[in-house]
Amino acid sequence: MNIGTAFVVWYNGGVKKIYLRGIILIIIIAMIFSMRFVWSDKKVEVPQDITYTNATSDLIVVELPFPGAVTGKEFSVIGKARGYWFFEASFPIEVLDKDGKSLAIGIAQAQPDPVTGEINWMTENFVPFKADIKVPTVYIGPATLVLKKDNPSGLPENDASISIPVNFE
């Protein structure tokens, strides 16, 4: 007889109730265990307010900031883009206020490969990038972060961008 069974026998003073209480206890434990998995599978829904213009998530992925993020006046933009999104290992980023006026301009720089330590932007593969952005201290409120494919040709058919809503506190 295990400790749980001995406790039930001692508490209730009978063997018939042991089986009933044991079954109920097993059911309760199973329910708690299964609820843990149900709750852990729920994911926080992040608003998908990302706007792609002549681009897709297969060309560029922004890891930070998240859409709708509240950020300070100085922040980093981190992600990865296909090599042809860059020119000379960089591409422009612009922050627009709620009226579409430019608040800040930055440059995303290709980052070294974590394995080789080399910066190889001349590839069709994803290349990590990072940009440090600083907006004016007086601006508070919604804004749009626009990452633009570098287009040295200037031809409109080669333009592409991704826009992400953010908020400044």
C-alpha positions in Angstrom: 0.0 0.0 0.0 1.4 3.4 -1.0 1.4 6.6 1.1 -1.6 8.1 -0.7 -3.7 4.9 -0.3 -2.7 4.6 3.4 -3.8 8.3 3.9 -7.1 7.7 2.2 -7.7 4.5 4.3 -6.8 6.4 7.5 -8.9 9.4 6.6 -12.0 7.6 5.4 -11.7 4.5 7.4 -12.8 2.2 4.5 -11.4 0.3 1.6 -14.3 0.8 -0.9 -13.9 4.5 -0.9 -10.2 4.1 -1.7 -10.9 3.1 -5.2 -13.4 5.8 -5.9 -11.2 8.5 -4.4 -8.1 7.1 -6.2 -9.9 7.2 -9.5 -11.1 10.8 -8.8 -7.6 11.8 -7.8 -6.1 10.3 -11.0 -8.7 12.1 -13.1 -8.0 15.4 -11.4 -4.2 15.0 -11.9 -4.8 14.0 -15.6 -7.0 17.1 -16.1 -4.4 19.4 -14.5 -1.6 17.8 -16.6 -3.6 18.2 -19.8 -4.6 21.8 -19.0 -0.9 22.6 -18.7 -0.4 21.6 -22.3 -3.6 23.4 -23.5 -2.5 26.6 -21.8 1.1 26.3 -23.1 0.0 25.9 -26.7 -1.8 29.3 -26.6 0.3 31.9 -28.3 0.0 35.6 -27.9 -1.4 37.0 -31.1 0.9 39.8 -32.5 -1.0 42.1 -34.8 0.2 41.5 -38.3 0.2 45.1 -39.4 3.3 44.7 -41.4 2.9 46.1 -44.9 4.9 44.7 -47.8 5.4 46.6 -51.0 6.9 44.5 -53.7 8.3 42.3 -50.9 7.4 39.3 -48.8 8.5 37.7 -45.6 10.6 35.4 -47.7 12.8 38.4 -48.7 13.1 40.2 -45.3 12.2 39.4 -41.7 12.3 42.0 -38.9 12.8 40.4 -35.5 12.8 43.6 -33.5 10.9 45.8 -33.0 7.6 43.9 -33.1 4.6 45.5 -34.9 2.9 47.9 -32.5 5.9 47.9 -30.1 6.3 50.8 -27.7 9.9 51.8 -27.9 12.2 54.6 -26.6 13.7 57.3 -28.7 16.8 55.2 -29.4 16.3 51.6 -30.5 17.8 48.9 -32.7 16.2 47.3 -35.7 17.3 43.7 -36.0 16.4 41.1 -38.6 17.6 39.3 -41.7 17.2 40.0 -45.4 18.2 38.3 -48.6 21.5 39.4 -49.9 20.0 41.3 -52.9 18.1 43.6 -50.5 21.5 45.2 -49.7 23.9 47.3 -51.8 27.4 47.5 -50.5 26.2 45.7 -47.3 23.6 48.2 -46.3 20.1 49.5 -47.0 18.1 52.5 -45.8 15.6 52.8 -43.0 13.2 55.7 -42.4 10.9 56.5 -39.5 7.7 58.4 -40.4 5.4 60.2 -38.0 1.6 59.7 -38.0 1.3 62.2 -40.8 4.0 60.5 -43.0 6.7 63.1 -42.3 10.2 61.9 -41.9 11.4 61.7 -38.2 14.6 59.8 -38.7 16.8 58.1 -41.2 19.1 55.2 -40.5 21.2 52.6 -42.3 20.9 48.9 -41.7 24.3 47.2 -41.9 24.9 43.5 -42.8 26.2 41.7 -39.8 28.9 39.0 -39.7 28.0 35.4 -40.2 27.9 33.8 -36.7 29.9 30.8 -38.0 32.5 32.3 -40.3 32.6 35.8 -38.9 32.6 37.2 -42.4 30.1 39.7 -43.8 28.8 38.2 -47.1 25.9 40.2 -48.4 26.5 39.1 -52.0 24.3 36.0 -51.7 20.7 34.9 -52.2 20.7 33.6 -48.7 19.4 35.5 -45.6 22.0 38.0 -44.2 21.6 39.3 -40.6 21.3 43.1 -40.3 21.2 45.7 -37.5 20.5 49.4 -37.5 20.5 51.8 -34.6 17.8 54.5 -34.9 17.4 57.7 -32.9 14.2 59.8 -33.2 13.8 63.3 -31.9 13.2 63.4 -28.2 10.1 65.7 -28.6 8.1 63.1 -30.6 5.7 60.9 -28.8 3.1 58.7 -30.4 2.5 56.4 -33.4 5.0 56.1 -36.2 5.9 53.8 -39.1 9.3 52.1 -39.5 10.1 51.7 -43.2 12.9 49.4 -44.4 13.7 50.0 -48.0 15.5 47.7 -50.4 18.6 49.5 -51.6 18.0 50.4 -55.2 21.1 52.0 -56.7 19.5 51.9 -60.2 16.8 54.3 -59.1 14.3 52.4 -61.3 10.8 52.3 -59.6 10.3 48.6 -60.6 13.2 47.7 -58.4 11.8 49.5 -55.3 10.6 47.3 -52.4 9.9 48.0 -48.8 8.4 46.8 -45.5 6.5 49.0 -43.1 6.0 48.3 -39.4 3.9 50.4 -37.0 5.6 51.4 -33.8 4.9 53.8 -30.9 7.3 56.1 -29.2 7.0 57.0 -25.5 
